[in-house]
Amino acid sequence: MSVNTSNAYGRITVTEEAIAQVAGCSALDCYGIVDLISKRLSDSLADLFRRQRTSRGVRVLCSGDRIFIDLYVILKYGVSIDAVAESLKKSVKYDVEKFTGMLVDTIKVNVVGIKV
């Protein structure tokens, strides 16, 4: 599914995969984030054959003009989970809203593991 919006220049369509790539790149740039990882085994197997690895661990659901994002992350050992999660939410929300021009309704951060 894709997100559609219109402005003075015409109609713009952004796919969920493009939004996932922007969210994934933004997440990997945040301090304390080691990697993004898929939650389900079937997602992990599908990720092995994808060219774009930045969108793994990111699920995007678009409903109307709202965007819902789920992130599955591995954190660095010794960082505050709450502080990193809040920073991650703000960074991803800002980048995706700037990219799409639409509102990000909810970002859920799921910590899958800790890496030493």
C-alpha positions as CSV (number, residue, x, y, z in Angstrom):
1,M,0.0,0.0,0.0
2,S,1.1,3.6,-0.6
3,V,0.5,7.0,0.9
4,N,-1.0,9.6,-1.3
5,T,-1.0,13.4,-0.9
6,S,-1.7,16.4,-3.1
7,N,-0.2,19.8,-3.2
8,A,0.0,22.7,-5.7
9,Y,2.4,20.8,-7.9
10,G,0.2,17.7,-8.2
11,R,-0.3,14.3,-6.6
12,I,2.5,12.5,-4.7
13,T,2.6,8.8,-4.0
14,V,5.1,7.4,-1.5
15,T,5.3,3.6,-0.9
16,E,5.5,2.0,2.5
17,E,8.9,0.5,1.5
18,A,10.3,4.0,0.9
19,I,9.0,5.1,4.3
20,A,10.5,2.0,5.9
21,Q,13.9,2.8,4.3
22,V,13.9,6.4,5.6
23,A,12.8,5.2,9.1
24,G,15.5,2.5,9.1
25,C,18.3,4.9,8.1
26,S,17.2,7.4,10.7
27,A,17.1,4.7,13.3
28,L,20.6,3.5,12.6
29,D,21.9,7.0,12.9
30,C,20.6,7.3,16.5
31,Y,23.0,6.8,19.4
32,G,22.7,3.5,21.2
33,I,21.1,1.6,18.2
34,V,23.3,-1.3,17.1
35,D,21.1,-2.9,14.5
36,L,17.5,-3.4,13.3
37,I,16.3,-6.9,13.3
38,S,13.2,-8.7,12.0
39,K,10.8,-10.1,14.7
40,R,9.5,-13.1,12.8
41,L,11.5,-15.9,11.2
42,S,9.7,-15.5,7.9
43,D,10.7,-11.8,7.8
44,S,14.4,-12.8,8.5
45,L,14.4,-15.3,5.6
46,A,12.9,-12.7,3.3
47,D,15.5,-10.1,4.4
48,L,18.3,-12.4,3.3
49,F,17.3,-11.9,-0.3
50,R,16.6,-8.2,-0.2
51,R,19.0,-5.7,-1.5
52,Q,18.0,-2.9,0.9
53,R,18.9,-4.0,4.4
54,T,17.9,-0.6,6.0
55,S,14.2,-1.5,6.0
56,R,14.5,-4.7,7.9
57,G,13.1,-4.4,11.4
58,V,10.7,-1.7,10.3
59,R,7.0,-2.2,9.8
60,V,5.0,0.6,8.3
61,L,1.2,0.8,8.2
62,C,-0.6,3.6,6.5
63,S,-4.2,4.4,7.3
64,G,-5.6,7.4,5.5
65,D,-3.2,10.3,6.0
66,R,-1.6,8.8,9.1
67,I,1.5,6.6,9.4
68,F,2.1,4.0,12.1
69,I,5.7,2.6,12.5
70,D,7.0,-0.4,14.5
71,L,10.8,-0.6,15.0
72,Y,12.6,-3.7,16.2
73,V,16.0,-2.8,17.5
74,I,19.1,-4.1,19.2
75,L,20.6,-1.6,21.7
76,K,24.2,-1.1,22.8
77,Y,25.0,-2.4,26.3
78,G,25.0,0.2,29.0
79,V,22.7,2.8,27.5
80,S,19.4,4.0,29.0
81,I,16.7,2.1,27.2
82,D,14.1,4.9,27.9
83,A,16.4,7.7,26.8
84,V,17.4,5.9,23.6
85,A,13.8,4.9,22.8
86,E,12.6,8.6,23.2
87,S,15.5,9.9,21.1
88,L,14.7,7.3,18.4
89,K,11.0,8.1,18.3
90,K,11.8,11.9,17.9
91,S,14.4,11.3,15.2
92,V,12.3,8.9,13.1
93,K,9.2,11.0,13.5
94,Y,11.0,14.1,12.3
95,D,12.7,12.5,9.3
96,V,9.6,10.6,8.1
97,E,7.4,13.7,8.4
98,K,9.9,15.8,6.6
99,F,10.2,13.2,3.9
100,T,6.5,12.5,3.3
101,G,4.9,15.7,4.4
102,M,2.4,13.7,6.4
103,L,1.8,13.0,10.1
104,V,3.4,10.1,11.9
105,D,0.7,9.0,14.4
106,T,2.5,6.3,16.4
107,I,6.0,4.9,16.7
108,K,6.5,1.7,18.7
109,V,10.0,0.8,19.7
110,N,10.5,-2.9,20.5
111,V,13.9,-3.8,22.0
112,V,14.7,-7.3,20.8
113,G,18.2,-7.5,22.4
114,I,21.3,-5.9,23.9
115,K,24.7,-6.2,22.3
116,V,27.9,-5.9,24.3
